[in-house]
Amino acid sequence: MYTLWVTVNYYADLARRRVRASVKNEAGALTLEWIIIAAALVVAGGIAAGLFNTAIRDEAKNLP
């Protein structure tokens, strides 16, 4: 879970930097779209990681 937390924090920091950079120039709309897409992918990855982690733990209990 720590690796997931570090990854999410990294991408959140990257998104913050890009938002700040997009506010300073005229091409911010396209950058903002990519930030939203990246955030959606990070959230989906976090949800998938949680689901896979739970499924693996449940299956590991069935091992002899």
C-alpha positions in Angstrom: 0.0 0.0 0.0 2.9 2.3 0.6 4.0 2.1 -3.0 0.5 3.0 -4.1 0.5 6.0 -1.8 3.9 7.2 -3.1 2.7 6.8 -6.7 -0.5 8.7 -6.1 1.4 11.5 -4.3 3.9 11.7 -7.2 1.1 12.0 -9.8 -0.8 14.5 -7.6 2.3 16.7 -7.3 2.9 16.4 -11.1 -0.7 17.5 -11.7 -0.3 20.4 -9.4 2.9 21.5 -11.2 1.1 21.2 -14.6 -1.9 23.2 -13.4 0.4 26.0 -12.1 2.2 25.9 -15.5 -1.0 26.0 -17.4 -2.3 29.0 -15.6 0.7 30.9 -16.6 0.3 30.4 -20.4 -2.4 30.4 -23.0 -2.3 26.6 -23.8 -3.7 25.6 -20.5 -6.9 24.0 -21.7 -5.2 21.1 -23.4 -2.9 20.6 -20.4 -5.9 20.6 -18.1 -7.6 17.9 -20.2 -4.5 15.7 -19.9 -4.4 16.4 -16.1 -8.0 15.2 -15.8 -7.3 12.1 -17.8 -4.2 11.3 -15.8 -6.1 11.8 -12.5 -8.9 9.5 -13.7 -6.3 6.8 -14.6 -4.6 7.2 -11.2 -8.0 6.8 -9.4 -8.9 3.8 -11.6 -5.5 2.2 -10.9 -5.9 2.7 -7.2 -9.3 1.1 -7.2 -8.0 -1.8 -9.3 -5.0 -2.2 -7.0 -7.4 -2.5 -4.0 -9.6 -5.0 -5.7 -6.7 -7.1 -6.9 -5.1 -7.0 -3.4 -8.3 -8.2 -1.8 -8.8 -10.9 -4.4 -5.2 -12.2 -4.0 -5.5 -12.2 -0.2 -8.8 -14.2 -0.4 -7.2 -16.7 -2.8 -4.1 -17.0 -0.7 -6.2 -18.2 2.2 -7.3 -21.2 0.1 -3.7 -22.4 -0.4 -2.6 -25.3 1.7 
